[in-house]
């Protein structure tokens, strides 16, 4: 089942601030990832997998030009 970054975070009951702290990034950076403004590097993706409990293949990364 594919899931967006925001949905994965919300499903875990995490705010952007809490999720960002667990991942080791700033809330602004996480917001940019969720909105498709930038993409995380592999180590950050691996941390997201751990924090959100989903695999990379299940995550949907929004395109850079999403509006």
mmJSON file of the N, C-alpha and C atoms, coordinates in Angstrom:
{"data_MODEL":{"atom_site":{
"group_PDB":["ATOM","ATOM","ATOM","ATOM","ATOM","ATOM","ATOM","ATOM","ATOM","ATOM","ATOM","ATOM","ATOM","ATOM","ATOM","ATOM","ATOM","ATOM","ATOM","ATOM","ATOM","ATOM","ATOM","ATOM","ATOM","ATOM","ATOM","ATOM","ATOM","ATOM","ATOM","ATOM","ATOM","ATOM","ATOM","ATOM","ATOM","ATOM","ATOM","ATOM","ATOM","ATOM","ATOM","ATOM","ATOM","ATOM","ATOM","ATOM","ATOM","ATOM","ATOM","ATOM","ATOM","ATOM","ATOM","ATOM","ATOM","ATOM","ATOM","ATOM","ATOM","ATOM","ATOM","ATOM","ATOM","ATOM","ATOM","ATOM","ATOM","ATOM","ATOM","ATOM","ATOM","ATOM","ATOM","ATOM","ATOM","ATOM","ATOM","ATOM","ATOM","ATOM","ATOM","ATOM","ATOM","ATOM","ATOM","ATOM","ATOM","ATOM","ATOM","ATOM","ATOM","ATOM","ATOM","ATOM","ATOM","ATOM","ATOM","ATOM","ATOM","ATOM","ATOM","ATOM","ATOM","ATOM","ATOM","ATOM","ATOM","ATOM","ATOM","ATOM","ATOM","ATOM","ATOM","ATOM","ATOM","ATOM","ATOM","ATOM","ATOM","ATOM","ATOM","ATOM","ATOM","ATOM","ATOM","ATOM","ATOM","ATOM","ATOM","ATOM","ATOM","ATOM","ATOM","ATOM","ATOM","ATOM","ATOM","ATOM","ATOM","ATOM","ATOM","ATOM","ATOM","ATOM","ATOM","ATOM","ATOM","ATOM","ATOM","ATOM","ATOM","ATOM","ATOM","ATOM","ATOM","ATOM","ATOM","ATOM","ATOM","ATOM","ATOM","ATOM","ATOM","ATOM","ATOM","ATOM","ATOM","ATOM","ATOM","ATOM","ATOM","ATOM","ATOM","ATOM","ATOM","ATOM","ATOM","ATOM","ATOM","ATOM","ATOM","ATOM","ATOM","ATOM","ATOM","ATOM","ATOM","ATOM","ATOM","ATOM","ATOM","ATOM","ATOM","ATOM","ATOM","ATOM","ATOM","ATOM","ATOM"],
"id":[1,2,3,4,5,6,7,8,9,10,11,12,13,14,15,16,17,18,19,20,21,22,23,24,25,26,27,28,29,30,31,32,33,34,35,36,37,38,39,40,41,42,43,44,45,46,47,48,49,50,51,52,53,54,55,56,57,58,59,60,61,62,63,64,65,66,67,68,69,70,71,72,73,74,75,76,77,78,79,80,81,82,83,84,85,86,87,88,89,90,91,92,93,94,95,96,97,98,99,100,101,102,103,104,105,106,107,108,109,110,111,112,113,114,115,116,117,118,119,120,121,122,123,124,125,126,127,128,129,130,131,132,133,134,135,136,137,138,139,140,141,142,143,144,145,146,147,148,149,150,151,152,153,154,155,156,157,158,159,160,161,162,163,164,165,166,167,168,169,170,171,172,173,174,175,176,177,178,179,180,181,182,183,184,185,186,187,188,189,190,191,192,193,194,195,196,197,198,199,200,201],
"type_symbol":["N","C","C","N","C","C","N","C","C","N","C","C","N","C","C","N","C","C","N","C","C","N","C","C","N","C","C","N","C","C","N","C","C","N","C","C","N","C","C","N","C","C","N","C","C","N","C","C","N","C","C","N","C","C","N","C","C","N","C","C","N","C","C","N","C","C","N","C","C","N","C","C","N","C","C","N","C","C","N","C","C","N","C","C","N","C","C","N","C","C","N","C","C","N","C","C","N","C","C","N","C","C","N","C","C","N","C","C","N","C","C","N","C","C","N","C","C","N","C","C","N","C","C","N","C","C","N","C","C","N","C","C","N","C","C","N","C","C","N","C","C","N","C","C","N","C","C","N","C","C","N","C","C","N","C","C","N","C","C","N","C","C","N","C","C","N","C","C","N","C","C","N","C","C","N","C","C","N","C","C","N","C","C","N","C","C","N","C","C","N","C","C","N","C","C","N","C","C","N","C","C"],
"label_atom_id":["N","CA","C","N","CA","C","N","CA","C","N","CA","C","N","CA","C","N","CA","C","N","CA","C","N","CA","C","N","CA","C","N","CA","C","N","CA","C","N","CA","C","N","CA","C","N","CA","C","N","CA","C","N","CA","C","N","CA","C","N","CA","C","N","CA","C","N","CA","C","N","CA","C","N","CA","C","N","CA","C","N","CA","C","N","CA","C","N","CA","C","N","CA","C","N","CA","C","N","CA","C","N","CA","C","N","CA","C","N","CA","C","N","CA","C","N","CA","C","N","CA","C","N","CA","C","N","CA","C","N","CA","C","N","CA","C","N","CA","C","N","CA","C","N","CA","C","N","CA","C","N","CA","C","N","CA","C","N","CA","C","N","CA","C","N","CA","C","N","CA","C","N","CA","C","N","CA","C","N","CA","C","N","CA","C","N","CA","C","N","CA","C","N","CA","C","N","CA","C","N","CA","C","N","CA","C","N","CA","C","N","CA","C","N","CA","C","N","CA","C","N","CA","C","N","CA","C","N","CA","C","N","CA","C"],
"label_alt_id":[null,null,null,null,null,null,null,null,null,null,null,null,null,null,null,null,null,null,null,null,null,null,null,null,null,null,null,null,null,null,null,null,null,null,null,null,null,null,null,null,null,null,null,null,null,null,null,null,null,null,null,null,null,null,null,null,null,null,null,null,null,null,null,null,null,null,null,null,null,null,null,null,null,null,null,null,null,null,null,null,null,null,null,null,null,null,null,null,null,null,null,null,null,null,null,null,null,null,null,null,null,null,null,null,null,null,null,null,null,null,null,null,null,null,null,null,null,null,null,null,null,null,null,null,null,null,null,null,null,null,null,null,null,null,null,null,null,null,null,null,null,null,null,null,null,null,null,null,null,null,null,null,null,null,null,null,null,null,null,null,null,null,null,null,null,null,null,null,null,null,null,null,null,null,null,null,null,null,null,null,null,null,null,null,null,null,null,null,null,null,null,null,null,null,null,null,null,null,null,null,null],
"label_comp_id":["UNK","UNK","UNK","UNK","UNK","UNK","UNK","UNK","UNK","UNK","UNK","UNK","UNK","UNK","UNK","UNK","UNK","UNK","UNK","UNK","UNK","UNK","UNK","UNK","UNK","UNK","UNK","UNK","UNK","UNK","UNK","UNK","UNK","UNK","UNK","UNK","UNK","UNK","UNK","UNK","UNK","UNK","UNK","UNK","UNK","UNK","UNK","UNK","UNK","UNK","UNK","UNK","UNK","UNK","UNK","UNK","UNK","UNK","UNK","UNK","UNK","UNK","UNK","UNK","UNK","UNK","UNK","UNK","UNK","UNK","UNK","UNK","UNK","UNK","UNK","UNK","UNK","UNK","UNK","UNK","UNK","UNK","UNK","UNK","UNK","UNK","UNK","UNK","UNK","UNK","UNK","UNK","UNK","UNK","UNK","UNK","UNK","UNK","UNK","UNK","UNK","UNK","UNK","UNK","UNK","UNK","UNK","UNK","UNK","UNK","UNK","UNK","UNK","UNK","UNK","UNK","UNK","UNK","UNK","UNK","UNK","UNK","UNK","UNK","UNK","UNK","UNK","UNK","UNK","UNK","UNK","UNK","UNK","UNK","UNK","UNK","UNK","UNK","UNK","UNK","UNK","UNK","UNK","UNK","UNK","UNK","UNK","UNK","UNK","UNK","UNK","UNK","UNK","UNK","UNK","UNK","UNK","UNK","UNK","UNK","UNK","UNK","UNK","UNK","UNK","UNK","UNK","UNK","UNK","UNK","UNK","UNK","UNK","UNK","UNK","UNK","UNK","UNK","UNK","UNK","UNK","UNK","UNK","UNK","UNK","UNK","UNK","UNK","UNK","UNK","UNK","UNK","UNK","UNK","UNK","UNK","UNK","UNK","UNK","UNK","UNK"],
"label_asym_id":["A","A","A","A","A","A","A","A","A","A","A","A","A","A","A","A","A","A","A","A","A","A","A","A","A","A","A","A","A","A","A","A","A","A","A","A","A","A","A","A","A","A","A","A","A","A","A","A","A","A","A","A","A","A","A","A","A","A","A","A","A","A","A","A","A","A","A","A","A","A","A","A","A","A","A","A","A","A","A","A","A","A","A","A","A","A","A","A","A","A","A","A","A","A","A","A","A","A","A","A","A","A","A","A","A","A","A","A","A","A","A","A","A","A","A","A","A","A","A","A","A","A","A","A","A","A","A","A","A","A","A","A","A","A","A","A","A","A","A","A","A","A","A","A","A","A","A","A","A","A","A","A","A","A","A","A","A","A","A","A","A","A","A","A","A","A","A","A","A","A","A","A","A","A","A","A","A","A","A","A","A","A","A","A","A","A","A","A","A","A","A","A","A","A","A","A","A","A","A","A","A"],
"label_entity_id":["1","1","1","1","1","1","1","1","1","1","1","1","1","1","1","1","1","1","1","1","1","1","1","1","1","1","1","1","1","1","1","1","1","1","1","1","1","1","1","1","1","1","1","1","1","1","1","1","1","1","1","1","1","1","1","1","1","1","1","1","1","1","1","1","1","1","1","1","1","1","1","1","1","1","1","1","1","1","1","1","1","1","1","1","1","1","1","1","1","1","1","1","1","1","1","1","1","1","1","1","1","1","1","1","1","1","1","1","1","1","1","1","1","1","1","1","1","1","1","1","1","1","1","1","1","1","1","1","1","1","1","1","1","1","1","1","1","1","1","1","1","1","1","1","1","1","1","1","1","1","1","1","1","1","1","1","1","1","1","1","1","1","1","1","1","1","1","1","1","1","1","1","1","1","1","1","1","1","1","1","1","1","1","1","1","1","1","1","1","1","1","1","1","1","1","1","1","1","1","1","1"],
"label_seq_id":[1,1,1,2,2,2,3,3,3,4,4,4,5,5,5,6,6,6,7,7,7,8,8,8,9,9,9,10,10,10,11,11,11,12,12,12,13,13,13,14,14,14,15,15,15,16,16,16,17,17,17,18,18,18,19,19,19,20,20,20,21,21,21,22,22,22,23,23,23,24,24,24,25,25,25,26,26,26,27,27,27,28,28,28,29,29,29,30,30,30,31,31,31,32,32,32,33,33,33,34,34,34,35,35,35,36,36,36,37,37,37,38,38,38,39,39,39,40,40,40,41,41,41,42,42,42,43,43,43,44,44,44,45,45,45,46,46,46,47,47,47,48,48,48,49,49,49,50,50,50,51,51,51,52,52,52,53,53,53,54,54,54,55,55,55,56,56,56,57,57,57,58,58,58,59,59,59,60,60,60,61,61,61,62,62,62,63,63,63,64,64,64,65,65,65,66,66,66,67,67,67],
"pdbx_PDB_ins_code":[null,null,null,null,null,null,null,null,null,null,null,null,null,null,null,null,null,null,null,null,null,null,null,null,null,null,null,null,null,null,null,null,null,null,null,null,null,null,null,null,null,null,null,null,null,null,null,null,null,null,null,null,null,null,null,null,null,null,null,null,null,null,null,null,null,null,null,null,null,null,null,null,null,null,null,null,null,null,null,null,null,null,null,null,null,null,null,null,null,null,null,null,null,null,null,null,null,null,null,null,null,null,null,null,null,null,null,null,null,null,null,null,null,null,null,null,null,null,null,null,null,null,null,null,null,null,null,null,null,null,null,null,null,null,null,null,null,null,null,null,null,null,null,null,null,null,null,null,null,null,null,null,null,null,null,null,null,null,null,null,null,null,null,null,null,null,null,null,null,null,null,null,null,null,null,null,null,null,null,null,null,null,null,null,null,null,null,null,null,null,null,null,null,null,null,null,null,null,null,null,null],
"Cartn_x":[0.836,0.0,0.882,0.71,1.498,0.904,1.788,1.37,2.271,1.686,2.501,3.273,4.307,5.09,4.211,3.352,2.483,1.55,0.956,0.05,0.781,2.002,2.791,3.042,3.338,3.583,2.313,1.214,-0.06,-0.532,-0.341,-0.748,-0.012,1.186,1.96,1.605,0.713,0.296,1.356,2.204,3.309,3.041,3.419,3.417,4.673,4.725,5.941,7.13,6.918,8.01,8.551,7.673,8.096,8.752,8.15,8.705,10.078,10.205,11.489,12.569,12.22,13.187,13.635,12.686,13.004,13.868,13.624,14.369,15.736,15.818,17.082,17.217,16.07,16.043,15.185,15.145,14.307,12.867,11.906,10.514,10.337,11.081,10.991,11.452,12.509,13.015,11.969,11.379,10.344,9.167,8.779,7.695,8.016,9.245,9.668,9.594,9.99,9.895,8.437,7.572,6.161,5.471,5.902,5.288,5.971,7.007,7.694,8.607,8.981,9.875,11.327,11.634,12.973,12.831,13.897,13.884,14.933,14.613,15.586,16.681,17.853,18.951,18.679,19.447,19.238,19.267,20.242,20.225,18.949,18.412,17.176,15.994,15.969,14.908,14.928,16.109,16.228,15.691,15.957,15.451,13.927,13.404,11.95,11.301,11.933,11.407,11.281,12.29,12.28,11.214,11.178,10.249,8.801,8.53,7.157,6.728,7.676,7.339,6.86,7.361,7.02,8.307,8.266,9.448,9.469,10.643,10.823,9.87,9.691,8.84,7.376,6.986,5.608,5.405,6.495,6.389,6.21,5.336,5.101,5.767,6.694,7.351,6.706,6.126,5.449,6.452,6.019,6.924,7.268,8.427,8.878,7.864,7.258,6.316,4.875,4.559,3.207,2.284,2.707,1.793,2.399],
"Cartn_y":[-1.181,0.0,1.245,2.092,3.321,4.393,5.196,6.211,7.438,8.622,9.834,10.003,10.837,11.098,11.669,12.612,13.219,12.178,11.339,10.311,9.326,8.965,8.05,8.671,9.96,10.677,10.751,11.152,11.295,9.95,8.888,7.551,7.119,7.646,7.348,8.304,9.261,10.207,11.245,11.556,12.484,13.846,14.89,16.229,16.354,17.39,17.618,17.855,18.582,18.89,17.615,16.761,15.516,14.564,14.415,13.526,14.008,15.313,15.87,15.608,15.757,15.501,14.037,13.131,11.698,11.331,12.0,11.723,12.403,13.526,14.253,15.381,15.975,17.098,18.206,19.367,20.456,20.262,20.833,20.763,21.389,22.456,23.076,22.118,21.379,20.404,19.317,18.815,17.79,18.322,19.555,20.18,20.229,20.586,20.62,19.242,18.216,16.845,16.469,16.769,16.401,17.13,18.343,19.131,18.932,18.112,17.855,18.98,19.862,20.973,20.509,19.433,18.832,17.358,16.603,15.174,14.806,13.857,13.432,12.556,12.609,11.722,10.333,9.346,7.96,7.777,8.341,8.14,8.677,9.764,10.331,9.428,8.906,7.972,6.75,6.238,5.073,5.385,6.581,6.991,7.133,7.657,7.764,6.379,5.427,4.061,3.548,3.814,3.359,4.088,5.403,6.217,5.951,5.873,5.701,4.238,3.324,1.91,1.485,2.164,1.807,1.709,0.91,0.761,1.83,2.064,3.058,2.79,1.525,1.184,1.549,1.772,2.15,3.664,4.426,5.874,6.552,7.532,8.338,9.682,10.018,11.317,12.185,13.296,14.183,14.788,15.035,15.649,17.069,17.541,18.888,19.936,19.737,20.71,20.349,20.178,19.768,20.945,22.138,23.238,24.334],
"Cartn_z":[0.0,0.0,0.0,-0.963,-1.06,-0.148,0.429,1.385,1.254,1.362,1.291,2.598,2.549,3.753,4.859,4.506,5.516,6.125,5.304,5.811,6.714,6.347,7.172,8.545,8.567,9.828,10.664,10.034,10.743,11.279,10.511,10.95,12.215,12.419,13.632,14.77,14.491,15.509,15.845,14.868,15.088,14.462,15.181,14.594,13.742,12.906,12.121,13.039,14.129,15.051,15.686,16.18,16.837,15.834,14.665,13.652,13.203,12.991,12.562,13.603,14.872,15.939,15.941,15.774,15.749,14.539,13.424,12.193,12.222,12.936,13.029,12.023,11.67,10.728,11.341,10.691,11.185,10.696,11.416,10.943,9.562,9.277,7.949,6.859,7.127,6.155,5.917,6.985,6.85,6.054,6.318,5.569,4.081,3.747,2.341,1.702,2.436,1.914,1.674,2.637,2.519,1.37,1.084,0.012,-1.334,-1.377,-2.633,-3.07,-2.139,-2.475,-2.541,-1.837,-1.878,-1.522,-1.753,-1.493,-0.464,0.422,1.427,0.829,1.462,1.093,1.667,1.214,1.628,3.15,3.879,5.339,6.003,5.477,6.019,5.679,4.474,4.077,4.99,5.28,6.161,7.556,8.039,9.351,9.304,8.202,8.045,8.081,7.432,7.441,8.875,9.681,11.078,11.89,11.776,12.569,12.18,10.872,10.395,10.303,10.327,10.236,8.862,7.832,6.452,5.636,4.587,3.745,2.655,2.121,1.06,-0.104,-0.44,-1.583,-1.351,-0.101,0.21,0.252,0.319,0.452,-0.898,-0.924,-2.132,-1.92,-2.816,-2.782,-3.846,-3.407,-4.343,-5.321,-6.549,-7.535,-7.137,-7.584,-7.272,-7.75,-8.908,-9.472,-9.158,-7.889,-7.51,-7.246,-7.559,-7.417,-6.626],
"occupancy":[1.0,1.0,1.0,1.0,1.0,1.0,1.0,1.0,1.0,1.0,1.0,1.0,1.0,1.0,1.0,1.0,1.0,1.0,1.0,1.0,1.0,1.0,1.0,1.0,1.0,1.0,1.0,1.0,1.0,1.0,1.0,1.0,1.0,1.0,1.0,1.0,1.0,1.0,1.0,1.0,1.0,1.0,1.0,1.0,1.0,1.0,1.0,1.0,1.0,1.0,1.0,1.0,1.0,1.0,1.0,1.0,1.0,1.0,1.0,1.0,1.0,1.0,1.0,1.0,1.0,1.0,1.0,1.0,1.0,1.0,1.0,1.0,1.0,1.0,1.0,1.0,1.0,1.0,1.0,1.0,1.0,1.0,1.0,1.0,1.0,1.0,1.0,1.0,1.0,1.0,1.0,1.0,1.0,1.0,1.0,1.0,1.0,1.0,1.0,1.0,1.0,1.0,1.0,1.0,1.0,1.0,1.0,1.0,1.0,1.0,1.0,1.0,1.0,1.0,1.0,1.0,1.0,1.0,1.0,1.0,1.0,1.0,1.0,1.0,1.0,1.0,1.0,1.0,1.0,1.0,1.0,1.0,1.0,1.0,1.0,1.0,1.0,1.0,1.0,1.0,1.0,1.0,1.0,1.0,1.0,1.0,1.0,1.0,1.0,1.0,1.0,1.0,1.0,1.0,1.0,1.0,1.0,1.0,1.0,1.0,1.0,1.0,1.0,1.0,1.0,1.0,1.0,1.0,1.0,1.0,1.0,1.0,1.0,1.0,1.0,1.0,1.0,1.0,1.0,1.0,1.0,1.0,1.0,1.0,1.0,1.0,1.0,1.0,1.0,1.0,1.0,1.0,1.0,1.0,1.0,1.0,1.0,1.0,1.0,1.0,1.0],
"B_iso_or_equiv":[0.0,0.0,0.0,0.0,0.0,0.0,0.0,0.0,0.0,0.0,0.0,0.0,0.0,0.0,0.0,0.0,0.0,0.0,0.0,0.0,0.0,0.0,0.0,0.0,0.0,0.0,0.0,0.0,0.0,0.0,0.0,0.0,0.0,0.0,0.0,0.0,0.0,0.0,0.0,0.0,0.0,0.0,0.0,0.0,0.0,0.0,0.0,0.0,0.0,0.0,0.0,0.0,0.0,0.0,0.0,0.0,0.0,0.0,0.0,0.0,0.0,0.0,0.0,0.0,0.0,0.0,0.0,0.0,0.0,0.0,0.0,0.0,0.0,0.0,0.0,0.0,0.0,0.0,0.0,0.0,0.0,0.0,0.0,0.0,0.0,0.0,0.0,0.0,0.0,0.0,0.0,0.0,0.0,0.0,0.0,0.0,0.0,0.0,0.0,0.0,0.0,0.0,0.0,0.0,0.0,0.0,0.0,0.0,0.0,0.0,0.0,0.0,0.0,0.0,0.0,0.0,0.0,0.0,0.0,0.0,0.0,0.0,0.0,0.0,0.0,0.0,0.0,0.0,0.0,0.0,0.0,0.0,0.0,0.0,0.0,0.0,0.0,0.0,0.0,0.0,0.0,0.0,0.0,0.0,0.0,0.0,0.0,0.0,0.0,0.0,0.0,0.0,0.0,0.0,0.0,0.0,0.0,0.0,0.0,0.0,0.0,0.0,0.0,0.0,0.0,0.0,0.0,0.0,0.0,0.0,0.0,0.0,0.0,0.0,0.0,0.0,0.0,0.0,0.0,0.0,0.0,0.0,0.0,0.0,0.0,0.0,0.0,0.0,0.0,0.0,0.0,0.0,0.0,0.0,0.0,0.0,0.0,0.0,0.0,0.0,0.0],
"pdbx_formal_charge":[null,null,null,null,null,null,null,null,null,null,null,null,null,null,null,null,null,null,null,null,null,null,null,null,null,null,null,null,null,null,null,null,null,null,null,null,null,null,null,null,null,null,null,null,null,null,null,null,null,null,null,null,null,null,null,null,null,null,null,null,null,null,null,null,null,null,null,null,null,null,null,null,null,null,null,null,null,null,null,null,null,null,null,null,null,null,null,null,null,null,null,null,null,null,null,null,null,null,null,null,null,null,null,null,null,null,null,null,null,null,null,null,null,null,null,null,null,null,null,null,null,null,null,null,null,null,null,null,null,null,null,null,null,null,null,null,null,null,null,null,null,null,null,null,null,null,null,null,null,null,null,null,null,null,null,null,null,null,null,null,null,null,null,null,null,null,null,null,null,null,null,null,null,null,null,null,null,null,null,null,null,null,null,null,null,null,null,null,null,null,null,null,null,null,null,null,null,null,null,null,null],
"auth_seq_id":[1,1,1,2,2,2,3,3,3,4,4,4,5,5,5,6,6,6,7,7,7,8,8,8,9,9,9,10,10,10,11,11,11,12,12,12,13,13,13,14,14,14,15,15,15,16,16,16,17,17,17,18,18,18,19,19,19,20,20,20,21,21,21,22,22,22,23,23,23,24,24,24,25,25,25,26,26,26,27,27,27,28,28,28,29,29,29,30,30,30,31,31,31,32,32,32,33,33,33,34,34,34,35,35,35,36,36,36,37,37,37,38,38,38,39,39,39,40,40,40,41,41,41,42,42,42,43,43,43,44,44,44,45,45,45,46,46,46,47,47,47,48,48,48,49,49,49,50,50,50,51,51,51,52,52,52,53,53,53,54,54,54,55,55,55,56,56,56,57,57,57,58,58,58,59,59,59,60,60,60,61,61,61,62,62,62,63,63,63,64,64,64,65,65,65,66,66,66,67,67,67],
"auth_comp_id":["UNK","UNK","UNK","UNK","UNK","UNK","UNK","UNK","UNK","UNK","UNK","UNK","UNK","UNK","UNK","UNK","UNK","UNK","UNK","UNK","UNK","UNK","UNK","UNK","UNK","UNK","UNK","UNK","UNK","UNK","UNK","UNK","UNK","UNK","UNK","UNK","UNK","UNK","UNK","UNK","UNK","UNK","UNK","UNK","UNK","UNK","UNK","UNK","UNK","UNK","UNK","UNK","UNK","UNK","UNK","UNK","UNK","UNK","UNK","UNK","UNK","UNK","UNK","UNK","UNK","UNK","UNK","UNK","UNK","UNK","UNK","UNK","UNK","UNK","UNK","UNK","UNK","UNK","UNK","UNK","UNK","UNK","UNK","UNK","UNK","UNK","UNK","UNK","UNK","UNK","UNK","UNK","UNK","UNK","UNK","UNK","UNK","UNK","UNK","UNK","UNK","UNK","UNK","UNK","UNK","UNK","UNK","UNK","UNK","UNK","UNK","UNK","UNK","UNK","UNK","UNK","UNK","UNK","UNK","UNK","UNK","UNK","UNK","UNK","UNK","UNK","UNK","UNK","UNK","UNK","UNK","UNK","UNK","UNK","UNK","UNK","UNK","UNK","UNK","UNK","UNK","UNK","UNK","UNK","UNK","UNK","UNK","UNK","UNK","UNK","UNK","UNK","UNK","UNK","UNK","UNK","UNK","UNK","UNK","UNK","UNK","UNK","UNK","UNK","UNK","UNK","UNK","UNK","UNK","UNK","UNK","UNK","UNK","UNK","UNK","UNK","UNK","UNK","UNK","UNK","UNK","UNK","UNK","UNK","UNK","UNK","UNK","UNK","UNK","UNK","UNK","UNK","UNK","UNK","UNK","UNK","UNK","UNK","UNK","UNK","UNK"],
"auth_asym_id":["A","A","A","A","A","A","A","A","A","A","A","A","A","A","A","A","A","A","A","A","A","A","A","A","A","A","A","A","A","A","A","A","A","A","A","A","A","A","A","A","A","A","A","A","A","A","A","A","A","A","A","A","A","A","A","A","A","A","A","A","A","A","A","A","A","A","A","A","A","A","A","A","A","A","A","A","A","A","A","A","A","A","A","A","A","A","A","A","A","A","A","A","A","A","A","A","A","A","A","A","A","A","A","A","A","A","A","A","A","A","A","A","A","A","A","A","A","A","A","A","A","A","A","A","A","A","A","A","A","A","A","A","A","A","A","A","A","A","A","A","A","A","A","A","A","A","A","A","A","A","A","A","A","A","A","A","A","A","A","A","A","A","A","A","A","A","A","A","A","A","A","A","A","A","A","A","A","A","A","A","A","A","A","A","A","A","A","A","A","A","A","A","A","A","A","A","A","A","A","A","A"],
"auth_atom_id":["N","CA","C","N","CA","C","N","CA","C","N","CA","C","N","CA","C","N","CA","C","N","CA","C","N","CA","C","N","CA","C","N","CA","C","N","CA","C","N","CA","C","N","CA","C","N","CA","C","N","CA","C","N","CA","C","N","CA","C","N","CA","C","N","CA","C","N","CA","C","N","CA","C","N","CA","C","N","CA","C","N","CA","C","N","CA","C","N","CA","C","N","CA","C","N","CA","C","N","CA","C","N","CA","C","N","CA","C","N","CA","C","N","CA","C","N","CA","C","N","CA","C","N","CA","C","N","CA","C","N","CA","C","N","CA","C","N","CA","C","N","CA","C","N","CA","C","N","CA","C","N","CA","C","N","CA","C","N","CA","C","N","CA","C","N","CA","C","N","CA","C","N","CA","C","N","CA","C","N","CA","C","N","CA","C","N","CA","C","N","CA","C","N","CA","C","N","CA","C","N","CA","C","N","CA","C","N","CA","C","N","CA","C","N","CA","C","N","CA","C","N","CA","C","N","CA","C","N","CA","C","N","CA","C"],
"pdbx_PDB_model_num":[1,1,1,1,1,1,1,1,1,1,1,1,1,1,1,1,1,1,1,1,1,1,1,1,1,1,1,1,1,1,1,1,1,1,1,1,1,1,1,1,1,1,1,1,1,1,1,1,1,1,1,1,1,1,1,1,1,1,1,1,1,1,1,1,1,1,1,1,1,1,1,1,1,1,1,1,1,1,1,1,1,1,1,1,1,1,1,1,1,1,1,1,1,1,1,1,1,1,1,1,1,1,1,1,1,1,1,1,1,1,1,1,1,1,1,1,1,1,1,1,1,1,1,1,1,1,1,1,1,1,1,1,1,1,1,1,1,1,1,1,1,1,1,1,1,1,1,1,1,1,1,1,1,1,1,1,1,1,1,1,1,1,1,1,1,1,1,1,1,1,1,1,1,1,1,1,1,1,1,1,1,1,1,1,1,1,1,1,1,1,1,1,1,1,1,1,1,1,1,1,1]
}}}
